[in-house]
Amino acid sequence: MKTCMFFAAAALAALGFAGCSENPSAERPAASSPDAAKAEFLLASEPAGAKGVAEFRRTAADDEQVVVVGRVGGDTNPWVEGAAAFLITDMSLKPCSEREGDNCPTPWDYCCDLGVLKDSKVMVKVVDEQGDLVRTDAKELLGVKELDTVVVRGRTQKDDAGNVTVLAEGVFKRT
């Protein structure tokens, strides 16, 4: 009798464990693939009403919905390592690669426009639904490179020092 009770208890325990682990992935969210993350932040069409970077900086209010257009650049290294964050510049600036006879190895740094560069560039930070910075390299996540033209949709973030950032919800890459 003791043997029968032991086997019955063991069988019930096994059924209980099986019930708990029957579909363990149902409760856990699936890991997102790089392609899914890219699709989440890359816009399929260009948002309307984009302001240039210089105009945006002059008129931006904190925490307002905005659409901004610019070129990736504004520094010899416009990227934030390990994050989906980068600088864009106003379209009115002319990169060195578009200046006759200029053979600058980093035309996206706009070294010929240093006098107006500060007011003609802005940081873009791609953020998730919780407002957290996406920790994937922007070049990988968005497929962008220096001097690409992008249209960014997001919210403005201003600090007390006058720094302006776009917290991007989506980015459209012009071709």
ChimeraX attribute file (.defattr): number of C-alpha atoms within 10 A of each C-alpha:
attribute: neighborCount
match mode: 1-to-1
recipient: residues
	/A:1	6
	/A:2	7
	/A:3	8
	/A:4	9
	/A:5	10
	/A:6	11
	/A:7	12
	/A:8	12
	/A:9	12
	/A:10	12
	/A:11	12
	/A:12	12
	/A:13	12
	/A:14	12
	/A:15	13
	/A:16	12
	/A:17	11
	/A:18	11
	/A:19	11
	/A:20	10
	/A:21	10
	/A:22	11
	/A:23	10
	/A:24	9
	/A:25	9
	/A:26	8
	/A:27	7
	/A:28	8
	/A:29	7
	/A:30	8
	/A:31	7
	/A:32	9
	/A:33	9
	/A:34	12
	/A:35	10
	/A:36	11
	/A:37	15
	/A:38	18
	/A:39	14
	/A:40	15
	/A:41	20
	/A:42	17
	/A:43	18
	/A:44	11
	/A:45	11
	/A:46	18
	/A:47	17
	/A:48	10
	/A:49	11
	/A:50	16
	/A:51	18
	/A:52	20
	/A:53	22
	/A:54	22
	/A:55	13
	/A:56	23
	/A:57	21
	/A:58	11
	/A:59	8
	/A:60	18
	/A:61	15
	/A:62	13
	/A:63	13
	/A:64	11
	/A:65	14
	/A:66	20
	/A:67	23
	/A:68	27
	/A:69	27
	/A:70	26
	/A:71	26
	/A:72	27
	/A:73	28
	/A:74	30
	/A:75	20
	/A:76	14
	/A:77	14
	/A:78	19
	/A:79	23
	/A:80	17
	/A:81	13
	/A:82	11
	/A:83	19
	/A:84	22
	/A:85	25
	/A:86	23
	/A:87	22
	/A:88	30
	/A:89	31
	/A:90	25
	/A:91	17
	/A:92	12
	/A:93	18
	/A:94	16
	/A:95	23
	/A:96	20
	/A:97	16
	/A:98	10
	/A:99	12
	/A:100	7
	/A:101	8
	/A:102	12
	/A:103	11
	/A:104	14
	/A:105	10
	/A:106	16
	/A:107	22
	/A:108	26
	/A:109	23
	/A:110	21
	/A:111	17
	/A:112	15
	/A:113	15
	/A:114	12
	/A:115	9
	/A:116	12
	/A:117	19
	/A:118	12
	/A:119	16
	/A:120	24
	/A:121	27
	/A:122	26
	/A:123	22
	/A:124	26
	/A:125	24
	/A:126	28
	/A:127	21
	/A:128	17
	/A:129	8
	/A:130	6
	/A:131	12
	/A:132	11
	/A:133	16
	/A:134	19
	/A:135	16
	/A:136	19
	/A:137	17
	/A:138	23
	/A:139	15
	/A:140	13
	/A:141	22
	/A:142	23
	/A:143	12
	/A:144	16
	/A:145	16
	/A:146	22
	/A:147	18
	/A:148	16
	/A:149	21
	/A:150	19
	/A:151	25
	/A:152	29
	/A:153	26
	/A:154	22
	/A:155	19
	/A:156	21
	/A:157	16
	/A:158	16
	/A:159	9
	/A:160	6
	/A:161	6
	/A:162	9
	/A:163	11
	/A:164	21
	/A:165	21
	/A:166	29
	/A:167	25
	/A:168	27
	/A:169	19
	/A:170	23
	/A:171	25
	/A:172	20
	/A:173	19
	/A:174	13
	/A:175	6
